[in-house]
Amino acid sequence: MENQNVEPAEGNLGIMVVGLGAVTSTFMTGVLMARKGLAKPVGSMTQYDKIRVGKGADKKYLSYGEIVPMAKLDDIVFGAWDVYPANAFQSAMYAEVLQEKDILPVKDELEKIVPIKAAFDKNFAKRLDGDNVKDCKTRWDMVEQIRADIRKFKAENNCARIVVAWAASTEIYVEPNMQVHDTLEHLEAAMKADDRVNIAPSMCYAYAALAEGAPFIMGAPNTTVDIPAMWEMSEKLGLPIAGKDFKTGQTLVKSGFAPIIGTRCLGLSGWFSTNILGNRDGLVLDEPANFRTKEVSKLSTLETILKPDAQPDLYGHGNDTDDQYYHKVRINYYPPRNDNKEGWDAIDIFGWMNYPMQIKINFLCRDSILAAPLLLDLCLLSDLAARAGRSGIQRFLSFFLKAPMHDYTKGEEPVNHLFQQYTMLKNALREIGGYEADEEID
Ligand SMILES: NC(=O)c1ccc[n+]([C@@H]2O[C@H](COP(=O)([O-])OP(=O)(O)OC[C@H]3O[C@@H](n4cnc5c(N)ncnc54)[C@H](O)[C@@H]3O)[C@@H](O)[C@H]2O)c1
């Protein structure tokens, strides 16, 4: 398709994923199965969604690939890094997300995806102890080694373009430090000085990806690219970045359900969300410092949809200081459920004359089944954004993310409202495709 706003999607697209665990192996297996016509990529916007372009008699509903040039599933080549040496087949079997019958037809291809040694520091994920780990003298050395991995993978697989995505364990919370994370110069200095407190391994992957011309996506809640130094780097190099944290189960429900309360001007006094989860992600998140990273990400969703400042009568009561509704999120590690997470939401709302009512949502979801299409869409749309010359934070990808990045140094607010996010997504596609952006409901 000819389009002057965006370069064509020619050649192989290398998708290199940090972490070859449950999400990544489910994602790769699904893509390979779909390529053979043996499975359907359900839940993927890039594969299914249709967007209206034009108005009135001229209106048409087109898939993304008809609006803009998208990379095809057949063009993808997979690579990965992991702390454990298991290849993608072994990892898919270990994860037990998919049944053997849905993995075996692509066994040969999965077995060829062998993880590159990880850039890892146990201080950032204490409960992992794999030995497929690089020997790095400093954080800068870590960056150099990852850069070499990307170059090697690109050459060996004859890739025209690379996208790097993080679907590895959640690291401990790294507080943005405005002496280190504020500028690219300071960030590089800290990497060279081997600052192992402020420079998480994930930052080395992100830096290396951008330095090699690859967009970077953060699928966990880590601060990694959510710092001004990384925004600066991605702007300077003309590359897109996106994050943070795949919006899969409970937060998807929250960002879609909270608008019902807000749009109808009902009150909220409390929202309690709890989960039981038994996969390795749940194990890592059982560690308080790692959970803190997730909690920050999960709490932010509601606050930007139901705003106490704007509507104190409706959203200004319920917590201990009585200036906002009570909002709590809990994740509990419970091995018997493995990847089949169960989430409960107890929502205390009120109506006319403050009379209380309750809503309960019980979502028995499958974590990686929900995350896999998000990983696919984020990779394909980041590749599109790069070809369209977009750089810096890609706010149109907020739709896929729990804690969407935004420039907090300028007082920008994240958009968490699912339907506003969908409008942003559609309009970005329209704009890149040379159509007029609009806000009509369809
Ligand atoms: N599944 C979901 O619904 C969902 C939603 C939002 C975010 N996430 C995030 O996605 C990530 C992956 O989830 P998962 O269920 O696949 O977890 P998982 O534990 O099965 O896989 C993560 C893998 O990352 C590897 N790893 C950790 N640190 C690494 C490093 N520095 N370099 C390379 N590999 C490293 C681990 O060895 C592990 O194999 C987690 O951070 C999780 O919080 C998942």
The ligand as a Tripos MOL2 file, in Angstrom:
@<TRIPOS>MOLECULE
LIG
   44    48     1     0     0
SMALL
NO_CHARGES

@<TRIPOS>ATOM
      1 N1          0.3540  -12.0570   32.3190 N.am      1 LIG1
      2 C1         -0.2150  -10.9140   32.5340 C.2       1 LIG1
      3 O1         -1.4160  -10.7770   32.5360 O.2       1 LIG1
      4 C2          0.6270   -9.7160   32.7530 C.ar      1 LIG1
      5 C3          0.0240   -8.4800   32.8050 C.ar      1 LIG1
      6 C4          0.7870   -7.3410   32.9890 C.ar      1 LIG1
      7 C5          2.1520   -7.4730   33.1090 C.ar      1 LIG1
      8 N2          2.7210   -8.6900   33.0990 N.ar      1 LIG1
      9 C6          4.1590   -8.7430   33.2990 C.3       1 LIG1
     10 O2          4.7850   -9.4530   32.2750 O.3       1 LIG1
     11 C7          5.9680  -10.0200   32.8050 C.3       1 LIG1
     12 C8          6.0410  -11.4660   32.3610 C.3       1 LIG1
     13 O3          5.0090  -12.2410   32.9460 O.3       1 LIG1
     14 P1          5.0760  -13.8390   32.9050 P.3       1 LIG1
     15 O4          3.8180  -14.3590   33.4750 O.co2     1 LIG1
     16 O5          5.4960  -14.2760   31.5440 O.co2     1 LIG1
     17 O6          6.2610  -14.1190   33.9470 O.3       1 LIG1
     18 P2          7.2460  -15.3530   33.9980 P.3       1 LIG1
     19 O7          7.8190  -15.3350   35.3850 O.co2     1 LIG1
     20 O8          6.6370  -16.6120   33.4810 O.co2     1 LIG1
     21 O9          8.3920  -14.9720   32.9450 O.3       1 LIG1
     22 C9          9.3040  -13.9540   33.1700 C.3       1 LIG1
     23 C10        10.6580  -14.4440   32.7180 C.3       1 LIG1
     24 O10        11.5570  -13.3370   32.7820 O.3       1 LIG1
     25 C11        12.8350  -13.8500   33.0870 C.3       1 LIG1
     26 N3         13.6710  -12.7500   33.5460 N.ar      1 LIG1
     27 C12        13.6250  -12.0560   34.6970 C.ar      1 LIG1
     28 N4         14.5360  -11.0840   34.7180 N.ar      1 LIG1
     29 C13        15.1580  -11.1350   33.5150 C.ar      1 LIG1
     30 C14        16.2040  -10.3750   32.9350 C.ar      1 LIG1
     31 N5         16.7700   -9.3730   33.5840 N.pl3     1 LIG1
     32 N6         16.5900  -10.6870   31.6760 N.ar      1 LIG1
     33 C15        16.0060  -11.7200   31.0040 C.ar      1 LIG1
     34 N7         15.0170  -12.4790   31.5060 N.ar      1 LIG1
     35 C16        14.6180  -12.1800   32.7580 C.ar      1 LIG1
     36 C17        12.5320  -14.9200   34.1340 C.3       1 LIG1
     37 O11        13.5880  -15.8460   34.2400 O.3       1 LIG1
     38 C18        11.2530  -15.5380   33.5970 C.3       1 LIG1
     39 O12        11.4870  -16.6790   32.8140 O.3       1 LIG1
     40 C19         5.9090   -9.8340   34.3120 C.3       1 LIG1
     41 O13         6.7170   -8.7410   34.7000 O.3       1 LIG1
     42 C20         4.4880   -9.5220   34.5550 C.3       1 LIG1
     43 O14         4.2940   -8.7030   35.7040 O.3       1 LIG1
     44 C21         1.9990   -9.8270   32.8960 C.ar      1 LIG1
@<TRIPOS>BOND
     1     1     2 1
     2     2     3 2
     3     2     4 1
     4     4     5 ar
     5     4    44 ar
     6     5     6 ar
     7     6     7 ar
     8     7     8 ar
     9     8     9 1
    10     8    44 ar
    11     9    10 1
    12     9    42 1
    13    10    11 1
    14    11    12 1
    15    11    40 1
    16    12    13 1
    17    13    14 1
    18    14    15 2
    19    14    16 1
    20    14    17 1
    21    17    18 1
    22    18    19 2
    23    18    20 1
    24    18    21 1
    25    21    22 1
    26    22    23 1
    27    23    24 1
    28    23    38 1
    29    24    25 1
    30    25    26 1
    31    25    36 1
    32    26    27 ar
    33    26    35 ar
    34    27    28 ar
    35    28    29 ar
    36    29    30 ar
    37    29    35 ar
    38    30    31 1
    39    30    32 ar
    40    32    33 ar
    41    33    34 ar
    42    34    35 ar
    43    36    37 1
    44    36    38 1
    45    38    39 1
    46    40    41 1
    47    40    42 1
    48    42    43 1
@<TRIPOS>SUBSTRUCTURE
     1 LIG1         1 GROUP 0 **** ****
